[in-house]
Amino acid sequence: MQVIGFWQASPLRPDQLEFSAAFGLDKMAFSQWLQFIFIPRVREAIATHRFPPSSDVGTQAVREFDTEPRAARLAILLTEFDSLFRGR
């Protein structure tokens, strides 16, 4: 995300953490949600060995980044992440 210019140097505003829509889209951009919510949650899941039953982050990445060529590889990686949870 840093290489393609999707990494934000400043933290989210506190009110952005009070989201209710999927992927935080009511309060932040999808790339912000990836950086500030998804990545920390994945790190926590790895540390605690508590993994979600499913994931649709790749599906959303394809939707969000369909017109952004710089993000094509990111969408592929997130889709591969989703596939880890299929058939569990």
N, C-alpha and C positions, 0 to 999 in steps of 0.2 A: 504494500500500500504506500510505503514511503517512496519507492522508486517511481510509481506512477502518479505521484502528487496527491494521493488521497489521505495522507496522514495529517492530522491537525495538531499543531504544536500546543495550543492552549486547551485547557480542560473544558468540558461542557459547563454551561451555566447550571446552577442547582435546579432551576425549574425544568430543565430539559430531562432530568432524571425522573420526573414525575409523568412519564408517558403512559398511555393506555392502549395505543394502537399497536398492532403487530409490527415488529422491527422498529419500534419507536417513531414511526413515520409521522405521528402527530406532533412531535417535538424536535426531531432532528433528521438530518439526511441519513440515508442508508449507510454511507461510508462512515459517518460518525457512530452509528449504532454498532457497526462491525468493530471499530476501534475501541470504543468505550464500554460496550456491553458484551458483545459476542466473544471477543478475544479473552477478556478477563474470565468470563464464564467457562470457556473451554479450558483455560489454565486451571481453574478451580476443579472442574470435572476430572481432569487428568490427575491432579493432586489427591483428590478424595476418592477416585475410582467410582464416581457417581455420574453415569452418562445418561443423557436424555433418551427416551424411548424412540424418538424420531427427530428428524431435522428437515427443514425446508429452506434453509439459508441459501443453498445453491439455486433453488427455484426462484427465490426473490432476487438473487444477484443477476440471474439471466434477465429478469424483467427490468431491473433498475439500470443495468449496464448495457442493454442491447444496442444502444447507439453510441457507446463509448469504447472505441477500439483499444484504448490503453488498458481497459479492465477485462479484456477477454480472458486472459490467463487466470485472473482472480476468480472470475465466474466459474471457470472450469474447476479450479481447486475447491471452491465451495460446493460445487455439485458433487465432486468426489467425496467431500466430507459427508454430504447427505447420504451417499451410497453406503457409508459405513453402518448406517442404522436401518437399512432396508432388510427385511427378513429376520429381524431380531425377535 
